[in-house]
Amino acid sequence: MILGFRIRWAIGLVVGLLMVSCTAGVSEPSESVAAPTEAAAPPAELTATAIPSGLAQLQGKATVEFVINGERVVVEVDGTQAPITAGNFVDLVERGVYDGTVFHRVVREPQPFVVQGGDPQSTDPSVPVQQLGTGGFVDPDTQEKRFIPLEITPAGADQPIYSQTFEAAGESAKPALQHTHGALAMARSQFPDSASAQFYFALADLPFLDGSYAVFGYVTEGLDVVDAIQQGDVIESATVTEGLDKLVTQ
């Protein structure tokens, strides 16, 4: 499987790199790597002030273990500061959504930036490389793509700011969860509420992303493995090892 993905990357690498982040700028992690499409736009109700019901939430912290290139990567997922973002991620891990998915985007030049993966389409060898980075999680119960709101808690605040970047909200504080090396965050298109399944690891401190993208956890073991990820590498497995009992749906 890994060899097959690497062959596909060898064919489509140049095209894929040229298309990365057209919607969000070349320096930003984006769930939609092509021009905005209907699939990348969230449903209208997510742009409202009230957070829609039915989304998974993590009430506390959880631990997730990845196996990547035969090596363990352990992350602590923080539902205290990002309950919906962390809950969505833990729910997808438990469903097995990330097993077999590919890291379709790795940016290290001109300086370390991010490794991005989690597109459910990447488990299907028939999906063109150029299309990777446009997919999200389709709920089998509703047959609709699940979107979650942008969720960032200011340092010292009791509640997150939803559906707005800090700049749009006029927020001057730093986020409680910041883009330090090893941060785990959700990718999205230019729509604030367009995150679905794709995530990224920060390969360096990236303070210019703070307040614009939702960090929801950090690597606690295996950061060297994350730093060595190459485009086309596969997540062999992802498992919730602690905290699954804190996952609820409201």
Residue pairs with C-beta under 8 A, 6 or more apart in sequence:
1 100
1 234
2 232
2 233
2 234
4 125
5 102
5 122
5 125
5 232
5 234
6 232
8 125
8 129
8 232
9 16
9 129
9 231
9 232
11 129
12 128
12 129
12 130
13 129
13 231
15 129
15 130
16 33
16 104
16 105
16 129
16 130
16 132
16 133
16 231
19 33
19 34
19 130
19 133
20 26
20 30
20 33
20 105
20 107
20 133
21 27
21 28
21 29
21 30
21 33
22 30
22 33
22 34
22 35
23 30
23 32
23 33
23 34
23 35
23 36
23 40
23 189
23 190
24 30
24 32
24 188
24 189
24 190
27 113
27 208
28 209
28 212
28 213
29 105
29 114
29 116
29 185
29 187
29 188
29 200
29 209
29 213
30 133
30 187
30 188
30 189
30 190
31 40
31 133
31 134
31 136
31 186
31 187
31 188
31 189
31 194
31 195
31 196
31 198
32 39
32 40
32 133
32 134
32 189
32 194
33 105
33 132
33 133
33 134
34 134
36 189
36 190
36 191
37 134
39 134
39 136
39 145
40 134
40 189
40 191
40 194
41 191
41 194
42 147
42 191
42 193
42 194
43 147
45 52
46 52
46 147
46 148
46 149
46 163
46 193
47 163
47 192
47 193
48 163
49 162
49 163
51 84
51 149
51 162
53 250
54 249
54 250
55 84
55 87
55 88
55 146
55 148
55 249
55 250
56 84
56 87
56 88
56 90
56 91
56 247
56 248
56 249
57 79
57 83
57 84
57 86
57 87
57 247
57 248
57 249
57 250
58 77
58 79
58 83
58 86
58 87
58 90
58 243
58 246
58 247
58 248
59 79
59 83
59 246
59 247
59 248
60 79
60 80
60 243
60 246
61 76
61 77
61 78
61 79
61 80
61 243
61 246
62 76
62 77
62 79
62 86
62 90
62 240
62 242
62 243
62 244
62 246
62 247
63 74
63 75
63 76
63 77
63 220
63 240
63 241
63 242
63 243
64 74
64 75
64 77
64 89
64 90
64 93
64 217
64 238
64 239
64 240
64 241
65 72
65 73
65 74
65 75
65 238
65 239
65 241
66 72
66 73
66 74
66 75
66 98
66 222
66 235
66 236
66 237
66 238
67 73
67 235
67 236
67 237
67 238
68 222
68 225
68 226
68 229
68 233
68 234
68 235
68 236
69 225
69 228
69 229
69 233
69 236
70 236
71 222
71 225
72 221
72 222
72 225
73 219
73 221
73 222
73 223
73 225
73 226
74 219
74 220
74 221
74 222
74 241
75 184
75 217
75 218
75 219
75 220
76 217
76 218
76 220
77 86
77 89
77 90
77 184
77 216
77 217
77 243
78 86
78 177
78 216
78 217
78 218
79 86
79 87
79 90
79 216
79 243
79 246
81 153
81 160
81 176
81 177
81 216
82 151
82 152
82 153
82 160
82 177
82 214
82 215
82 216
83 151
83 160
84 148
84 149
84 151
85 148
85 151
85 186
85 195
85 214
85 216
86 216
86 217
87 247
87 248
88 146
88 148
88 195
89 184
89 186
89 199
89 216
89 217
90 240
90 243
90 244
90 247
91 247
92 98
92 118
92 137
92 197
93 238
93 239
93 240
94 240
94 244
94 247
96 238
97 118
97 120
97 137
97 197
98 117
98 118
98 197
98 235
98 238
99 123
99 235
99 236
99 237
99 238
100 122
100 123
100 234
100 235
100 236
101 117
101 118
101 119
101 120
101 122
101 123
101 234
101 235
102 117
102 119
102 122
102 123
102 132
102 232
102 233
102 234
102 235
103 115
103 116
103 117
103 229
103 230
103 231
103 232
103 233
103 234
103 235
104 116
104 117
104 119
104 122
104 129
104 132
104 133
104 231
104 232
105 114
105 115
105 116
105 117
105 133
105 200
105 231
106 114
106 115
106 116
106 229
106 230
106 231
107 113
107 114
107 115
107 203
108 203
111 204
112 203
112 204
112 227
113 202
113 203
113 204
113 206
114 200
114 201
114 202
114 203
114 206
115 200
115 201
115 203
115 226
115 229
116 133
116 187
116 198
116 199
116 200
117 198
117 199
117 200
117 235
118 187
118 197
118 198
118 199
118 235
119 132
119 133
119 134
119 135
119 136
119 197
119 198
120 135
120 136
120 137
120 138
120 197
121 127
121 131
121 132
121 134
121 135
122 132
122 135
133 198
135 196
135 197
135 198
136 145
136 146
136 147
136 196
136 197
136 198
137 145
137 146
137 196
137 197
138 144
138 145
138 146
139 145
139 146
145 196
146 196
146 197
147 193
147 194
147 195
147 196
148 186
148 193
148 195
148 196
149 162
149 163
149 192
149 193
150 162
150 163
150 164
150 165
150 188
150 192
150 193
150 195
150 213
150 214
151 160
151 161
151 162
151 214
152 160
152 161
152 165
152 166
152 175
152 177
152 211
152 214
152 215
153 159
153 160
153 161
153 175
153 176
153 177
154 161
154 166
154 171
154 173
154 174
154 175
154 176
155 173
155 174
155 175
155 176
156 173
156 176
157 173
157 176
161 169
161 171
163 192
163 193
164 192
165 192
165 211
165 212
166 172
166 173
166 175
166 210
166 211
166 212
167 211
167 212
168 192
171 211
174 210
174 211
175 210
175 211
175 215
177 183
177 215
177 216
177 217
178 207
178 210
178 215
179 185
179 202
179 205
179 206
179 207
179 209
179 210
179 213
179 215
180 202
180 205
180 218
181 202
181 203
181 204
181 205
181 223
182 201
182 202
182 218
182 219
182 223
182 226
183 201
183 202
183 206
183 215
183 217
183 218
183 219
184 199
184 200
184 201
184 215
184 216
184 217
184 218
184 219
185 199
185 200
185 202
185 209
185 213
185 214
185 215
185 216
186 195
186 198
186 199
186 200
186 213
186 214
186 216
187 195
187 198
187 199
187 200
187 213
188 194
188 195
188 213
195 214
201 219
201 226
201 229
202 209
203 226
203 227
219 226
